[in-house]
Amino acid sequence: MDLLVAAIDNELPQPLKEYPGGWPDEIEAALIDAVLTIRAKYGQPHNGVRGAVARYRDHVGVWSLDSLSRLADYDQEELAGLLGAQRTSGRSKSSAIIEAAQNLRTAGVETASDLTQNNAQYMKHYVRVHGLGKVTWEYFTMLVGKPGVKADRWIVRWVAATLGRKRVSSEEARELIVAAQEQMHQDSPETAPALTQLDHAIWDHVRTL
């Protein structure tokens, strides 16, 4: 944890880059983003993941994308036509998005306000979808406004390099960054970054190296 705090202060560009905000109160946009981001470039507002969300928003014709039932009932081929033919774990990402929406709806989730980050039952329904796991679950909840750490390959790579290890698990990387942020908050509560901002700053720095 001390090594991570020192690296945050000395290696990351200061001031830390702000988190762009995700999709607060838009559960459909958050789910689409979380799945499409798997091993993909995020892109600009007009292309990549954000471009796909924009096309979906234009197609449904509403400003607020906060109805999981609408996404759960989408035709798979139609959704793939909007989002693109990307695949994860041998299946289309569009099919994974629809199945996740259906599973979460079954568990009682309809809007972003229903989603509780630490609800183990909700997460269990999400990770039941082949190709989706705990990392994208946390990112999904971050996108709707919950604090968290998306311990993907970029974050794991940075933590491992900082600790001088060949490998670090995703779980340990997350726990250490959470602990580092808590320590920073204890030391300087007025200037310490929020957890999601810290995650974003590390991710943005590492992917440009």
CYANA upper distance limits for C-alpha pairs under 8 A (distance plus 0.5 A):
  1 MET  CA      5 VAL  CA      6.75
  1 MET  CA    176 LEU  CA      6.27
  1 MET  CA    177 ILE  CA      7.87
  1 MET  CA    179 ALA  CA      7.04
  1 MET  CA    180 ALA  CA      5.79
  2 ASP  CA      6 ALA  CA      6.69
  2 ASP  CA    180 ALA  CA      7.71
  3 LEU  CA      7 ALA  CA      6.67
  3 LEU  CA    162 THR  CA      7.29
  3 LEU  CA    163 LEU  CA      7.30
  4 LEU  CA      8 ILE  CA      6.56
  4 LEU  CA    159 VAL  CA      7.79
  4 LEU  CA    162 THR  CA      7.11
  4 LEU  CA    163 LEU  CA      8.22
  4 LEU  CA    176 LEU  CA      8.31
  4 LEU  CA    177 ILE  CA      7.85
  4 LEU  CA    180 ALA  CA      7.01
  5 VAL  CA      9 ASP  CA      6.81
  5 VAL  CA    180 ALA  CA      6.22
  5 VAL  CA    181 GLN  CA      8.33
  5 VAL  CA    184 MET  CA      7.76
  6 ALA  CA     10 ASN  CA      6.53
  7 ALA  CA     11 GLU  CA      5.62
  7 ALA  CA     12 LEU  CA      7.53
  7 ALA  CA    162 THR  CA      7.54
  8 ILE  CA     12 LEU  CA      5.87
  8 ILE  CA    202 ILE  CA      8.47
  9 ASP  CA     14 GLN  CA      8.36
 12 LEU  CA     16 LEU  CA      7.51
 12 LEU  CA    201 ALA  CA      7.87
 12 LEU  CA    202 ILE  CA      7.51
 12 LEU  CA    205 HIS  CA      7.11
 13 PRO  CA     17 LYS  CA      8.10
 13 PRO  CA    205 HIS  CA      8.07
 16 LEU  CA    193 PRO  CA      8.26
 16 LEU  CA    197 GLN  CA      8.15
 16 LEU  CA    198 LEU  CA      7.84
 16 LEU  CA    201 ALA  CA      6.27
 17 LYS  CA    197 GLN  CA      7.69
 17 LYS  CA    200 HIS  CA      7.80
 17 LYS  CA    201 ALA  CA      5.68
 17 LYS  CA    204 ASP  CA      8.47
 18 GLU  CA    197 GLN  CA      6.28
 18 GLU  CA    200 HIS  CA      7.93
 18 GLU  CA    201 ALA  CA      7.62
 19 TYR  CA    196 THR  CA      7.36
 19 TYR  CA    197 GLN  CA      5.41
 19 TYR  CA    200 HIS  CA      6.28
 19 TYR  CA    201 ALA  CA      7.98
 21 GLY  CA    143 LEU  CA      7.78
 21 GLY  CA    145 GLY  CA      8.14
 22 GLY  CA     30 ALA  CA      7.79
 22 GLY  CA    142 MET  CA      7.86
 22 GLY  CA    143 LEU  CA      4.90
 22 GLY  CA    144 VAL  CA      7.03
 22 GLY  CA    145 GLY  CA      7.64
 23 TRP  CA     27 ILE  CA      7.93
 23 TRP  CA     29 ALA  CA      6.84
 23 TRP  CA     30 ALA  CA      6.18
 23 TRP  CA    143 LEU  CA      5.73
 23 TRP  CA    144 VAL  CA      5.72
 23 TRP  CA    145 GLY  CA      7.74
 24 PRO  CA    112 ALA  CA      8.19
 24 PRO  CA    143 LEU  CA      6.88
 24 PRO  CA    144 VAL  CA      4.64
 24 PRO  CA    145 GLY  CA      5.60
 25 ASP  CA     66 ASP  CA      6.99
 25 ASP  CA    111 THR  CA      8.00
 25 ASP  CA    112 ALA  CA      5.56
 25 ASP  CA    113 SER  CA      7.35
 25 ASP  CA    144 VAL  CA      6.17
 25 ASP  CA    145 GLY  CA      8.05
 26 GLU  CA     30 ALA  CA      6.75
 26 GLU  CA     64 SER  CA      6.79
 26 GLU  CA     65 LEU  CA      5.38
 26 GLU  CA     66 ASP  CA      4.88
 26 GLU  CA     67 SER  CA      8.37
 26 GLU  CA    111 THR  CA      7.91
 26 GLU  CA    112 ALA  CA      6.53
 26 GLU  CA    144 VAL  CA      6.93
 27 ILE  CA     31 LEU  CA      6.62
 27 ILE  CA     65 LEU  CA      7.00
 27 ILE  CA     66 ASP  CA      5.43
 27 ILE  CA     67 SER  CA      7.33
 27 ILE  CA     68 LEU  CA      7.11
 27 ILE  CA    111 THR  CA      6.40
 27 ILE  CA    112 ALA  CA      5.37
 27 ILE  CA    144 VAL  CA      6.92
 28 GLU  CA     32 ILE  CA      6.74
 28 GLU  CA     65 LEU  CA      5.80
 28 GLU  CA     66 ASP  CA      6.08
 28 GLU  CA     67 SER  CA      6.89
 28 GLU  CA     68 LEU  CA      6.33
 28 GLU  CA     71 LEU  CA      7.02
 29 ALA  CA     33 ASP  CA      6.53
 29 ALA  CA     53 VAL  CA      6.54
 29 ALA  CA     65 LEU  CA      6.53
 29 ALA  CA     66 ASP  CA      8.21
 30 ALA  CA     34 ALA  CA      6.51
 30 ALA  CA    140 PHE  CA      6.25
 30 ALA  CA    141 THR  CA      8.31
 30 ALA  CA    143 LEU  CA      5.89
 30 ALA  CA    144 VAL  CA      6.64
 31 LEU  CA     35 VAL  CA      6.82
 31 LEU  CA     97 ILE  CA      7.27
 31 LEU  CA    101 ALA  CA      8.33
 31 LEU  CA    140 PHE  CA      6.44
 32 ILE  CA     36 LEU  CA      6.52
 32 ILE  CA     53 VAL  CA      7.40
 32 ILE  CA     97 ILE  CA      6.88
 33 ASP  CA     37 THR  CA      6.40
 33 ASP  CA     49 VAL  CA      6.59
 33 ASP  CA     50 ARG  CA      7.84
 33 ASP  CA     53 VAL  CA      7.59
 33 ASP  CA    140 PHE  CA      8.23
 34 ALA  CA     38 ILE  CA      7.63
 34 ALA  CA    136 THR  CA      6.37
 34 ALA  CA    137 TRP  CA      8.21
 34 ALA  CA    139 TYR  CA      6.66
 34 ALA  CA    140 PHE  CA      5.71
 34 ALA  CA    143 LEU  CA      8.27
 35 VAL  CA     93 LYS  CA      7.01
 35 VAL  CA     96 ALA  CA      8.09
 35 VAL  CA     97 ILE  CA      7.09
 35 VAL  CA    132 LEU  CA      8.09
 35 VAL  CA    136 THR  CA      7.48
 36 LEU  CA     40 ALA  CA      7.45
 36 LEU  CA     49 VAL  CA      6.72
 36 LEU  CA     86 GLN  CA      8.09
 36 LEU  CA     93 LYS  CA      7.01
 37 THR  CA     41 LYS  CA      7.34
 37 THR  CA     42 TYR  CA      6.87
 37 THR  CA     49 VAL  CA      7.06
 38 ILE  CA     88 THR  CA      7.88
 38 ILE  CA    136 THR  CA      8.28
 41 LYS  CA     48 GLY  CA      6.96
 41 LYS  CA     49 VAL  CA      7.94
 42 TYR  CA     48 GLY  CA      5.91
 42 TYR  CA     49 VAL  CA      5.72
 42 TYR  CA     50 ARG  CA      7.51
 43 GLY  CA     47 ASN  CA      6.08
 43 GLY  CA     48 GLY  CA      4.73
 43 GLY  CA     49 VAL  CA      6.67
 43 GLY  CA     50 ARG  CA      7.25
 43 GLY  CA     51 GLY  CA      8.19
 44 GLN  CA     48 GLY  CA      6.83
 44 GLN  CA     49 VAL  CA      8.39
 44 GLN  CA     50 ARG  CA      6.95
 44 GLN  CA     51 GLY  CA      7.54
 45 PRO  CA     50 ARG  CA      5.58
 45 PRO  CA     51 GLY  CA      5.91
 45 PRO  CA     54 ALA  CA      8.34
 46 HIS  CA     50 ARG  CA      7.19
 46 HIS  CA     51 GLY  CA      4.99
 46 HIS  CA     54 ALA  CA      8.14
 47 ASN  CA     51 GLY  CA      4.45
 47 ASN  CA     52 ALA  CA      7.30
 48 GLY  CA     52 ALA  CA      6.87
 49 VAL  CA     53 VAL  CA      6.92
 50 ARG  CA     54 ALA  CA      6.69
 51 GLY  CA     55 ARG  CA      6.76
 52 ALA  CA     56 TYR  CA      6.79
 52 ALA  CA     82 LEU  CA      7.23
 52 ALA  CA     83 LEU  CA      5.42
 52 ALA  CA     84 GLY  CA      8.11
 53 VAL  CA     57 ARG  CA      6.65
 53 VAL  CA     83 LEU  CA      7.98
 54 ALA  CA     58 ASP  CA      6.67
 55 ARG  CA     59 HIS  CA      6.64
 55 ARG  CA     82 LEU  CA      6.75
 55 ARG  CA     83 LEU  CA      7.92
 56 TYR  CA     60 VAL  CA      6.77
 56 TYR  CA     82 LEU  CA      6.72
 56 TYR  CA     83 LEU  CA      7.76
 57 ARG  CA     61 GLY  CA      6.53
 57 ARG  CA     62 VAL  CA      6.91
 57 ARG  CA     63 TRP  CA      7.51
 57 ARG  CA     65 LEU  CA      7.52
 58 ASP  CA     62 VAL  CA      7.78
 66 ASP  CA    110 GLU  CA      8.22
 66 ASP  CA    111 THR  CA      5.79
 66 ASP  CA    112 ALA  CA      6.99
 67 SER  CA     71 LEU  CA      7.58
 67 SER  CA    110 GLU  CA      6.28
 67 SER  CA    111 THR  CA      5.98
 68 LEU  CA     72 ALA  CA      6.55
 68 LEU  CA    101 ALA  CA      6.39
 68 LEU  CA    102 GLN  CA      8.40
 68 LEU  CA    105 ARG  CA      7.24
 68 LEU  CA    109 VAL  CA      7.87
 68 LEU  CA    110 GLU  CA      5.44
 68 LEU  CA    111 THR  CA      6.72
 69 SER  CA     73 ASP  CA      6.59
 69 SER  CA    101 ALA  CA      7.66
 69 SER  CA    102 GLN  CA      7.88
 69 SER  CA    105 ARG  CA      7.23
 69 SER  CA    110 GLU  CA      6.96
 70 ARG  CA     74 TYR  CA      7.04
 71 LEU  CA     98 ILE  CA      6.82
 71 LEU  CA    101 ALA  CA      6.94
 72 ALA  CA     98 ILE  CA      5.46
 72 ALA  CA     99 GLU  CA      7.45
 72 ALA  CA    100 ALA  CA      8.32
 72 ALA  CA    101 ALA  CA      5.32
 72 ALA  CA    102 GLN  CA      5.41
 72 ALA  CA    105 ARG  CA      8.27
 73 ASP  CA     98 ILE  CA      7.94
 73 ASP  CA    102 GLN  CA      8.34
 74 TYR  CA     78 GLU  CA      7.83
 74 TYR  CA     79 LEU  CA      7.08
 74 TYR  CA     98 ILE  CA      7.52
 75 ASP  CA     79 LEU  CA      6.65
 76 GLN  CA     80 ALA  CA      6.63
 76 GLN  CA     94 SER  CA      6.79
 76 GLN  CA     95 SER  CA      6.41
 76 GLN  CA     98 ILE  CA      7.77
 77 GLU  CA     81 GLY  CA      6.68
 78 GLU  CA     82 LEU  CA      7.06
 79 LEU  CA     83 LEU  CA      6.60
 79 LEU  CA     94 SER  CA      6.67
 80 ALA  CA     84 GLY  CA      5.64
 80 ALA  CA     85 ALA  CA      6.23
 80 ALA  CA     92 SER  CA      8.39
 80 ALA  CA     93 LYS  CA      8.48
 80 ALA  CA     94 SER  CA      5.93
 81 GLY  CA     85 ALA  CA      7.77
 83 LEU  CA     94 SER  CA      7.79
 85 ALA  CA     92 SER  CA      7.12
 85 ALA  CA     93 LYS  CA      8.03
 85 ALA  CA     94 SER  CA      8.31
 86 GLN  CA     92 SER  CA      6.39
 86 GLN  CA     93 LYS  CA      6.29
 86 GLN  CA     94 SER  CA      8.33
 87 ARG  CA     91 ARG  CA      5.76
 87 ARG  CA     92 SER  CA      4.67
 87 ARG  CA     93 LYS  CA      5.53
 88 THR  CA     92 SER  CA      6.70
 88 THR  CA     93 LYS  CA      6.41
 88 THR  CA    131 GLY  CA      6.47
 89 SER  CA    130 HIS  CA      7.77
 89 SER  CA    131 GLY  CA      5.60
 91 ARG  CA     95 SER  CA      7.69
 91 ARG  CA     96 ALA  CA      7.97
 91 ARG  CA    131 GLY  CA      8.30
 92 SER  CA     96 ALA  CA      7.11
 93 LYS  CA     97 ILE  CA      6.65
 94 SER  CA     98 ILE  CA      6.79
 95 SER  CA     99 GLU  CA      6.61
 96 ALA  CA    100 ALA  CA      6.50
 96 ALA  CA    129 VAL  CA      7.02
 96 ALA  CA    130 HIS  CA      7.77
 96 ALA  CA    131 GLY  CA      7.76
 96 ALA  CA    132 LEU  CA      8.16
 97 ILE  CA    101 ALA  CA      6.66
 98 ILE  CA    102 GLN  CA      6.68
 99 GLU  CA    103 ASN  CA      6.59
 99 GLU  CA    129 VAL  CA      7.16
100 ALA  CA    104 LEU  CA      6.58
100 ALA  CA    125 HIS  CA      7.95
100 ALA  CA    126 TYR  CA      6.02
100 ALA  CA    129 VAL  CA      6.68
101 ALA  CA    105 ARG  CA      6.54
102 GLN  CA    106 THR  CA      6.70
103 ASN  CA    107 ALA  CA      6.88
103 ASN  CA    125 HIS  CA      6.01
103 ASN  CA    126 TYR  CA      7.09
104 LEU  CA    108 GLY  CA      6.90
104 LEU  CA    109 VAL  CA      5.84
104 LEU  CA    110 GLU  CA      8.19
104 LEU  CA    122 TYR  CA      6.89
104 LEU  CA    125 HIS  CA      6.55
104 LEU  CA    126 TYR  CA      7.03
105 ARG  CA    109 VAL  CA      5.28
105 ARG  CA    110 GLU  CA      6.30
107 ALA  CA    121 GLN  CA      7.96
107 ALA  CA    122 TYR  CA      6.84
107 ALA  CA    125 HIS  CA      7.56
108 GLY  CA    114 ASP  CA      8.25
109 VAL  CA    114 ASP  CA      5.91
109 VAL  CA    115 LEU  CA      6.83
109 VAL  CA    122 TYR  CA      8.44
110 GLU  CA    114 ASP  CA      6.95
111 THR  CA    115 LEU  CA      7.63
112 ALA  CA    144 VAL  CA      6.92
115 LEU  CA    122 TYR  CA      8.40
115 LEU  CA    141 THR  CA      8.06
116 THR  CA    122 TYR  CA      8.40
116 THR  CA    141 THR  CA      8.34
117 GLN  CA    138 GLU  CA      7.81
117 GLN  CA    141 THR  CA      6.25
117 GLN  CA    146 LYS  CA      7.18
118 ASN  CA    123 MET  CA      8.41
119 ASN  CA    123 MET  CA      7.01
120 ALA  CA    124 LYS  CA      6.54
121 GLN  CA    125 HIS  CA      7.00
122 TYR  CA    126 TYR  CA      6.90
123 MET  CA    127 VAL  CA      6.64
123 MET  CA    134 LYS  CA      8.04
123 MET  CA    137 TRP  CA      7.23
124 LYS  CA    128 ARG  CA      6.63
125 HIS  CA    129 VAL  CA      7.96
126 TYR  CA    132 LEU  CA      7.64
126 TYR  CA    133 GLY  CA      8.02
126 TYR  CA    137 TRP  CA      7.52
127 VAL  CA    131 GLY  CA      8.50
127 VAL  CA    132 LEU  CA      5.81
127 VAL  CA    133 GLY  CA      5.31
127 VAL  CA    134 LYS  CA      7.08
127 VAL  CA    137 TRP  CA      7.93
128 ARG  CA    132 LEU  CA      7.98
132 LEU  CA    136 THR  CA      7.00
132 LEU  CA    137 TRP  CA      8.10
133 GLY  CA    137 TRP  CA      6.74
134 LYS  CA    138 GLU  CA      6.68
135 VAL  CA    139 TYR  CA      6.83
135 VAL  CA    150 LYS  CA      6.22
135 VAL  CA    151 ALA  CA      6.64
135 VAL  CA    152 ASP  CA      7.16
135 VAL  CA    170 SER  CA      8.43
136 THR  CA    140 PHE  CA      6.41
136 THR  CA    150 LYS  CA      7.63
137 TRP  CA    141 THR  CA      6.89
138 GLU  CA    142 MET  CA      6.64
138 GLU  CA    148 GLY  CA      7.00
138 GLU  CA    149 VAL  CA      7.45
138 GLU  CA    150 LYS  CA      6.63
139 TYR  CA    143 LEU  CA      6.65
139 TYR  CA    148 GLY  CA      7.82
139 TYR  CA    149 VAL  CA      7.68
139 TYR  CA    150 LYS  CA      5.79
140 PHE  CA    144 VAL  CA      7.29
141 THR  CA    145 GLY  CA      7.11
141 THR  CA    146 LYS  CA      5.96
141 THR  CA    147 PRO  CA      8.34
141 THR  CA    148 GLY  CA      8.30
142 MET  CA    146 LYS  CA      5.05
142 MET  CA    147 PRO  CA      6.13
142 MET  CA    148 GLY  CA      6.29
142 MET  CA    149 VAL  CA      8.35
142 MET  CA    196 THR  CA      7.84
147 PRO  CA    194 ALA  CA      8.32
147 PRO  CA    195 LEU  CA      6.51
147 PRO  CA    196 THR  CA      5.89
148 GLY  CA    195 LEU  CA      6.58
148 GLY  CA    196 THR  CA      5.97
148 GLY  CA    199 ASP  CA      8.19
149 VAL  CA    174 ARG  CA      6.49
149 VAL  CA    177 ILE  CA      8.11
149 VAL  CA    178 VAL  CA      8.02
149 VAL  CA    195 LEU  CA      7.52
149 VAL  CA    196 THR  CA      6.78
149 VAL  CA    199 ASP  CA      6.04
150 LYS  CA    155 ILE  CA      8.00
150 LYS  CA    174 ARG  CA      7.94
150 LYS  CA    199 ASP  CA      7.48
151 ALA  CA    155 ILE  CA      5.76
151 ALA  CA    156 VAL  CA      6.49
151 ALA  CA    170 SER  CA      5.91
151 ALA  CA    171 GLU  CA      7.91
151 ALA  CA    173 ALA  CA      6.91
151 ALA  CA    174 ARG  CA      6.11
152 ASP  CA    156 VAL  CA      6.56
152 ASP  CA    170 SER  CA      7.40
153 ARG  CA    157 ARG  CA      6.31
154 TRP  CA    158 TRP  CA      6.82
154 TRP  CA    203 TRP  CA      6.45
154 TRP  CA    206 VAL  CA      6.70
154 TRP  CA    207 ARG  CA      7.00
155 ILE  CA    159 VAL  CA      6.76
155 ILE  CA    173 ALA  CA      7.75
155 ILE  CA    199 ASP  CA      8.22
155 ILE  CA    202 ILE  CA      7.21
155 ILE  CA    203 TRP  CA      6.40
155 ILE  CA    206 VAL  CA      8.07
156 VAL  CA    160 ALA  CA      6.58
156 VAL  CA    168 VAL  CA      6.82
156 VAL  CA    169 SER  CA      7.55
156 VAL  CA    170 SER  CA      6.54
156 VAL  CA    173 ALA  CA      6.26
157 ARG  CA    161 ALA  CA      6.66
157 ARG  CA    167 ARG  CA      8.36
157 ARG  CA    168 VAL  CA      8.32
158 TRP  CA    162 THR  CA      6.56
158 TRP  CA    202 ILE  CA      8.19
158 TRP  CA    206 VAL  CA      7.13
159 VAL  CA    163 LEU  CA      6.68
159 VAL  CA    168 VAL  CA      7.73
159 VAL  CA    173 ALA  CA      6.61
160 ALA  CA    164 GLY  CA      6.49
160 ALA  CA    165 ARG  CA      5.50
160 ALA  CA    166 LYS  CA      6.76
160 ALA  CA    167 ARG  CA      6.27
160 ALA  CA    168 VAL  CA      5.94
160 ALA  CA    173 ALA  CA      8.48
161 ALA  CA    165 ARG  CA      6.60
161 ALA  CA    166 LYS  CA      7.93
168 VAL  CA    172 GLU  CA      7.06
168 VAL  CA    173 ALA  CA      6.97
169 SER  CA    173 ALA  CA      6.68
170 SER  CA    174 ARG  CA      6.70
171 GLU  CA    175 GLU  CA      6.74
172 GLU  CA    176 LEU  CA      6.56
173 ALA  CA    177 ILE  CA      6.76
174 ARG  CA    178 VAL  CA      6.68
175 GLU  CA    179 ALA  CA      6.64
176 LEU  CA    180 ALA  CA      6.50
177 ILE  CA    181 GLN  CA      6.61
177 ILE  CA    199 ASP  CA      8.40
178 VAL  CA    182 GLU  CA      6.72
178 VAL  CA    195 LEU  CA      7.44
179 ALA  CA    183 GLN  CA      6.68
180 ALA  CA    184 MET  CA      6.70
181 GLN  CA    185 HIS  CA      6.63
181 GLN  CA    192 ALA  CA      7.92
181 GLN  CA    193 PRO  CA      7.77
181 GLN  CA    194 ALA  CA      7.97
181 GLN  CA    195 LEU  CA      6.73
181 GLN  CA    198 LEU  CA      8.05
182 GLU  CA    186 GLN  CA      6.73
183 GLN  CA    187 ASP  CA      6.71
184 MET  CA    188 SER  CA      6.44
184 MET  CA    189 PRO  CA      7.78
184 MET  CA    192 ALA  CA      6.09
184 MET  CA    193 PRO  CA      8.43
185 HIS  CA    189 PRO  CA      4.89
185 HIS  CA    190 GLU  CA      8.12
185 HIS  CA    191 THR  CA      8.16
185 HIS  CA    192 ALA  CA      5.53
185 HIS  CA    193 PRO  CA      8.08
188 SER  CA    192 ALA  CA      6.18
193 PRO  CA    197 GLN  CA      6.58
193 PRO  CA    198 LEU  CA      6.43
194 ALA  CA    198 LEU  CA      6.74
195 LEU  CA    199 ASP  CA      6.78
196 THR  CA    200 HIS  CA      6.71
197 GLN  CA    201 ALA  CA      6.58
198 LEU  CA    202 ILE  CA      6.75
199 ASP  CA    203 TRP  CA      6.69
200 HIS  CA    204 ASP  CA      6.44
201 ALA  CA    205 HIS  CA      6.63
202 ILE  CA    206 VAL  CA      6.60
203 TRP  CA    207 ARG  CA      6.67
204 ASP  CA    208 THR  CA      7.24
205 HIS  CA    209 LEU  CA      7.38
